[in-house]
Amino acid sequence: MNQLEILYFTDVHDDLKQLRYIVQNSKADLYLISGDLIYKAFYTEEKLYNFVELQDRLYSYITKNKLNVTPKQAALDILEKSENFDKDALIDAVEYNILFKIASTNMREKYQTLNDLFVKYAKAPVICLPGNYDMNLQHTALRDLDLHKKSRIINGLKISGYGGAPIVTSGIPENLSVHFNEYRKNDILYSEPFEFMKSEKPDILLVHNPAYATLDKISGYGSVGSFGLREYIDDFHPSLVLSGHVHEDCGLLKTGKTLCLNPSNFGGVDSVEGYSQGGYFCRIEIQKKEKILINKIDYYRLIGREIKHIAVVTADENLNLKQKILNEKEINKAGGFLR
């Protein structure tokens, strides 16, 4: 019988101090992190705001000229055809390129720091994904930990990953990020996440962007998840789907024979509802006999140096779930856990 105890985090958002504390003071067979490892590509607010303003102006140029390019490509195009542009456009293109290089350097430095943290403190393997705030991890110190469009077998359990999200993230250079390759054309859905998972048939999906209608609702907008990932869940019934990205629609959801888990953001993040401190993570206990058994999922929140045990959900062989709430105050802050 294979057993696996996982500590699962998502949306770390540069909160390395808190992440280090958990890794340093915990035991697990595996650490999983499903994206948004970092939050800002710049160390000063001034450079961040300047970059965002330049992004916006270049997007206006792209939209006005009906181009299918990124701001980086547009900036290069402006410089190559400088005779066709005024002084302000040229200055914008030059400044964008300078800040693009600074962002790239800064992001790589942060991933190196993350890797150093894992090497020094993690007592078990670490597997991670890029989120929409991240660059392609294959170009960073985390390349060997990256599960984007890859699979790993740990203690007899197959885990497959797909990172990124289908949105443009302000302040992050688009050319560096992972493309979430899913779209509709002539009413036909093409989904690389679906095709990848179908080819791998994992026991556990590690994704940043959730499947459609599974912990993916944004207030005032509705579901934003992947249709391809939802189709995969409905057709192939993986045991567990670990996602993040949508902080406000968190919890544990059963759909058919699959459990979907989004503990909410571990690192602090700004939102339309104000600053969200985060600190949420889960411990997952899994066994593999003739089939996968998810025995228990513990829900925690780290605040300062205090780990608060919020709830625990147990499951039997038929995936009947039973929840015990351990901290009423924190479960209400999280908006519940078992859906």
N, C-alpha and C positions, 0 to 999 in steps of 0.2 A: 504494500500500500504506500503510495506517494503522498506526502503532506507538504504543504507550502503555506508559510505565513508571510503575508505581504503588508508592508506599510505603503499606503497610497496617498499621494499629494497631487494637486493640480494648481496651476496659476500661482506660482511662487512669487512672481513679480518683484524680483530683486531682493526679497527678504531673506538674505543668506544667513543673517545672524540667527533668526528663528529656526531656519532649516538646519543649520549646524547644531543647534541645541537638541533638536529631535534626533538627528542622526547619531550624535554623540552619546545620547542617553537612552537609546532604544536597542532592542534586539529584534531581528527579523531574518527571514531567509532571502528576502528580495525587497528592494525599494523601487517603486514605480512612480514616475512623474510625467503627467500628460500635457506638458506644454506651458507656454508663457513663463519660461524660466526667468526672463528678465522683463523689465517694464519700460525703461527709458534708454535710448541710444546715446544720450548726452549726460554729462555730469553737471551741467548748469542749466537752469531754466531759460536763460537768455538764448543759448544756442538752440535749445529745443524749440522755443517759440519762433526763432528765426527760420529754422528748418521747416516747421509746419507752415509758416507764411509762404515760404518759397514753394513748397509742395502745392499749396492751394493755387498760387499764381500759375504754376506750370500745368496744373490740372485744368485751369480755365483756358489756357492756350490749347491744350489737347482737345477739350470739348468744343471749343470754338472752331477748330480746324478738323474736327471729326477724325481724329487720329486714334489708332489702336496701339499706343505705346505707353511706357511708364514715364514718370517725370525725369528719371535719369536719362532715358533715351531722348526725350524731348530736349533736355539741356544740351546734350551732345549735338543734336541736330541744329539747335540754335547757334552753337559755336562754330560748327562746320560751315554754316551758311550765314555767317555774321553780316554779310553785306545786305541781307534782307531784313535785318532787325535793328531796332533803335537801341540807344545806349542802355536804357533801363532793362530791357530784355537780356542783353549781353551780361550786364552786371548780375542779374538774377541767376543766369546759367553758370557763371563762374563761381558765385557764392554757393550755389547748390552743390556743385561738384566738390568744393572744398569741405563743406559740411558732410557730404556723403562719405568722404574718406575718413573724416573724424569719427562719424557714427560707426563705420565698419571696424575701425581700430578699437573703439570703446567696447563694442559688443563682443569682439573676440577676447578682449581682456577680461570681461565678465565671465565668459564661458571658461576661460583658463582658471579663474578663481573658483568657480563651481567645481571644476574637475579636481583641483587641488584639495578642496573640501572633502570630496568623496574619497579620494585616495588616502587622506589622512584619517578620516573619522568613520567611514562606512565599514561595517564589519560583514557586509553581504553585498552581492552584486547590485548595481544601480542601472536601471534602464529608463531612458527618457525620450521625449518627443519634442519637436519644435511646435510652438503655438503661433498665433498670429502676431505676437510681439517679438518673435524670435527670427533669427536668420537660419538658413540651412545649416544644420549642425555638422554636416559633413565637411564644412570648411572651418571647423573650430576644434578646440581641445576635447570636445565631447563626442567626437566622431565615432569612437568605439562603443559608446553607450547609447547611440542613437538607434531607435527602432522604426523610424519613418520608412514605410514600404519595405520592412524587414520582419523576420520572425525569429524567435528564440524558443528553445525547449528547455524549461526549468523544472526539475523534479517530475518529469513526465508530462508536464502541461505545456501546450503550445500557445505562445503569446505573439500576436501580430499587431503591428502599429501603423497608424496613418495620422500624420500631423497636419498642422495648419488649419485655417478656417477661410470660408469664401467671403472675406471682407478686406477692405483696404484699411490699414491701421495707421492713423495719423502719427507722424513722428518716427516711423520705422521705414527705412529705405526699401521700396518694393522689390527692387532687383535682387536683394539679398534674401528675401523671405521664400518660404515654401509655398508653392501654388496648390490650392485645393482644387483638384481637377475634376469638377463636376458641373455639368451644364445641360440645358435642354436646347435641342435644335429640331425644328419642325415637329414639335410636340413629342420628341423622342429623348429620353433621358440617357445621357452618357455619364457614367460615374466610375472614375478610376478607383475610389475607395471600395466600391462594390466588387469590381473586377479583381482587385488585389485580394480582398478577403475571400472571395469565392475560390481563387486559386490556392490559397493557403489553408482555409478551413480551420481556423484556430479555436482553441477552447476559450481563450480570453482575448477580447479586442481592447487595445489601448489606443484611444483616439483623443484628439483635443476637441474637435467639433462634435457635438452629440448627434445621434440619429434623430430623424424627424419625429416630433411628438413624444420624445423621451427626454425629459429634463432639459428642454430647449426653449422655453417660453420667455420672451422679453415683454415686460409690462408695456401695454399700449401698442404692441406690435404683433405678438403671437409667436408661433413656432418658427425657429430659424435653422433647425437641424438639417442634416443630410438625408435626402430621399434615398440615395443609394445605400447608405448604412442601414436605414430602416428596412429597406427591401431585403438586405442581407440577413438581418435579424429575423424577419418574418419567414424567410425561406430556409434558413440553415440553423436557427436556434442555438447560437453559441451560449455557453454557460454564463458568461459575465462580460459586460461592456463597461469599461472605465472611461469616463469623459470629463470635461471641464467646460471652460469657455463662458458658459452662461451661469454667472455666479448666483443670480437670484432664484433660479429654478433648480435648487439642489435637492439631494436626498437619494433614497433607494426606491427603485420602481421595478415591479415585476411585469413583464410583458410576455405572455406565453410561457415558454420554458427558459426565458432569459432574464437575468437580473441586470439592471442598468444602475450605475452608481456615479453620482457627482457630489462630492462632499462640500463643494463651494471653494472659494479661493483661500489658499494658504497665506499668501502675501497680501498686504494691504493694497487697495486700489481705489481710485476716484470713480464715482459713478454719478448719475443724474440725481440719485437720492443722497448724495454726500459721500464722505470717505468711509469705506468699509475696511475695518481692521483685519478681517480674515482670521487666520489661525486654524482653519479646519483641515482635518485629515482623518483617514480610516485605517483600521487594522482588519485584514481579511484572512480568515482561516479556511483553507481549502484542502480537501482530500480527493485522491483519485483511486477509486476501486475499479468496479466494472464501468462506472460512469463518474462524472465530476460531481462532488458534493461540496457545496459552499456551506460550511457548518455555522460560521458566525461572522458577523461584521460589527465591529465596534466603532462608534463615532466619537471623535474627540475635538477639542479646541484648545490650542495653546495661546495663553494670554500672559505675556511677560515670561515668567519661568514657572507658571502654573499650568499643568495639563488637566483640563476639565473633561471628565468622562460623561458624555452627553446621553448616549443611548446605546443599546446593543440589540441586534436583530439575529435571531437564530433561525435555522432552516432544517427541515427534515428531508428525507430522501425524495419526497414528492414535491419539494420546494414550497411547502407550506411555511409561511413566515410568522414569527412571533416577536413583537417588539417590547422591550422594557426600557422605559424612560428613566434616566438616572439623574437628570438635571433639568427641571422644569423651566427655569429661567433661560438657560442656554438653548433648549429645544425651541422655545418660543422665539428667541432671537433669530434662529436659523429657519424659522417657518415650518418646523417639523422635520422628520427624517423619512420614515417609512410612508410611501405614498399609496 
